[in-house]
């Protein structure tokens, strides 16, 4: 089982509980599965960032485009981790171009 899923479920559940109902409709409930998936990816990226740092890696390089590169870039900007990130990615393949 994905260790990030229980954390993601807890966060999304709290978010959905505190979300207002608009015109009698729990609008964000429609996105529950999508929210769970994306929050799970975020939690996994934080775990990966922590693992990279705890094992003393100074860099991580991707041979092709990976959504994990984008996620780690975002997480690293929050955590302040100093390992280098890179990829051999054509400009049109990157989401950051």
N, C-alpha and C positions, 0 to 999 in steps of 0.2 A: 504494500500500500504506500502511496505517495505520502511522505511525512508532512508535506506542506498542505495537504488537503484539509486536515482538521483545523489548522490555523486559519486557512482561507475561509472555511465554512463558518468559523466563529466570527471573523471580521465581517463577512458578508451578511450573516444573520443579524448582527448588531446594526449594521448599516440599514438593512431593510426594515428592521423594527422601528428605527427612528425616522424613517422617510414618511413624509406626509402623503395622505391619500388625496388625490385631486379628482374632484367631481365623483367621489365614491369609488374611484379606481386606484388600486395600489400599483401605480405606473411602473415603478422600478422593479417590481416582482417579475415583470416580463423579461427582464435582463438578468435574472438570478443565475442561470447557468453560465452565461457569458461572464458575469462578474466573478463567479467562482473560478472559472478557468483563468482569467486574467490575474486575479489576486493570487491564485496558486503559483502562476509563473513568477510573480513579483517575489513571493516568499521563497521560492526555489532559487531565484537569482540572489537574494540576500544570503541564503545558505551557501551557495556556490562562492560568493564573494568572501564569506567568512572562512570557508574551506581553503580557498586559494591563499589567503593571508596566513592562516594558521599553519599551513604547510611550507611557508617561506618562499613561495613562488614570486619571482620578480616580474613575470610577464605571462601573458596568455595570448596566443596567436591563433587565428582561424584561417584555414586554407581556402575557405569559400564563405559566402554570405551565410550568416546564422542569426536568427532572432536573439540568440543568447548574447551575441556581441552587443546589440542595442541595449538589452536588459542590463548587462554588466556595466556598460557605460553609464546608464542612468543610476544604477545602484551605487557605483563607485563615486559618483558625484555627491551622493547623500552620505555615504559612510566615510569618505575621505581616504579610502584605500589608495595606496600609491603604486600598485603593480601596473605595468604597462599593458595596454590592450592594442592589438593590431589585427589586421586581416588583409589578405590578398584578394581584395574585392574590386571589381570594375565599378566605376562611378555610377553607372545606371542601375547596378544591383543594390547599392546601399540606400537605406531609407533616410540617411542623414545628408544626402546630397541636395 
